[in-house]
């Protein structure tokens, strides 16, 4: 599918040892098949999903900064608290961690069908759609940097995948109505700072003692009268 191809397009940019897929949208789809990371795992968030384990996406059972890459295949749409989910993802990702997200466009024909009750059965009634711009703003607040935002559509209007940084074309006018999008982001590396560290060569200020308050220590005894 288009989504599988778009995820595979980003995989060569991901490095490290631990790669997690949280959520199992697209039953049977092997999203991580082309990844070269050493440890890969699919974690389901529902009782009926398939994966190596079931987790609570709002309280991930991993140490902070222990994961190198995470894929969220439409996981945000089904989360009861999307902000909490993104904060947990930010917490467990390493300092140079990468994030891939698939989402549905709330301004697409698919969203309109869902609003009138004609959405596919795979989309529950309580599914919430978030725009790529809104999600990007949330990630920016969590110190992520967007590396790619690509939009695509498999239904009507059919639109080939296109990145936000590609040259303008007439088809780009229709991409705001595309069904889905992929966001690729990376954690920002905090710059080194000397704040809070004691400088090695610290010059102490000179304090002048007023003459009137100076004290003579061990005064010499008066010379005896001859």
C-alpha positions, 0 to 999 in steps of 0.5 A, a space after each residue: 500500500 501507499 502507507 507501507 511504501 512511505 514508511 519504507 522510504 524513511 527506514 534507511 534514515 533510522 539508526 540504532 538498536 531498538 525500534 518499536 511499533 506502538 499500535 497495530 493498524 493494518 493487521 498483518 502489515 509488516 511495517 518494520 520488515 525493511 529496517 536494519 535495526 537489531 531489535 524490532 518489536 510490535 506492541 499492541 494497544 488493544 486486547 484483540 491486536 497482534 504483537 509481541 506484547 500489549 502495552 498501555 500507550 499512555 504509560 510505556 513500560 520502558 526506561 527514559 531515553 532507551 529507544 532509538 526509533 518509534 513508529 505510530 501507525 495511526 495510533 494517535 487517532 485511537 488514543 484517549 489522550 494524544 498529548 500524553 501519548 506523545 509525551 511518553 514517546 518523547 520520554 522513552 526516545 533517546 537524545 537522537 531518537 526518531 519518530 514516524 507517524 501516520 495520520 488521517 487528514 481531518 479535511 479529507 473526503 474520508 473524514 467527511 464520510 466518517 462525519 456522516 456515518 459512512 466511514 469504513 468499519 476499521 474506523 470506530 465512531 470515537 476515532 479522532 483525526 488531527 491535522 499534520 500541522 496540529 501534530 507538528 506543533 505538538 511535537 515542536 513543543 516536545 523538542 522535536 524537529 520535523 524532517 519530513 511531512 508527506 501527504 498522499 491519498 489512496 481514494 478520491 481524489 487520488 494523489 501521489 505522495 508529495 513532501 512539503 519541501 518539494 517543488 510546486 505543481 498544480 497537483 499540490 493545490 489538492 494535497 490539503 485534501 489528501 486522506 493521509 499523511 506521514 510525519 518524520 521527526 527527530 529529537 533535538 540535541 540540547 547544546 552544551 552549556 557552561 551554566 551552573 559549572 564553576 569556572 576554573 580560573 575565577 578571579 576573586 574581587 578585591 575588598 579594600 579595608 577602610 583605614 579608619 577600621 584597620 587594626 594593628 595586630 601584635 603592636 610593638 611595646 614602647 621603647 623604655 626611657 633611657 
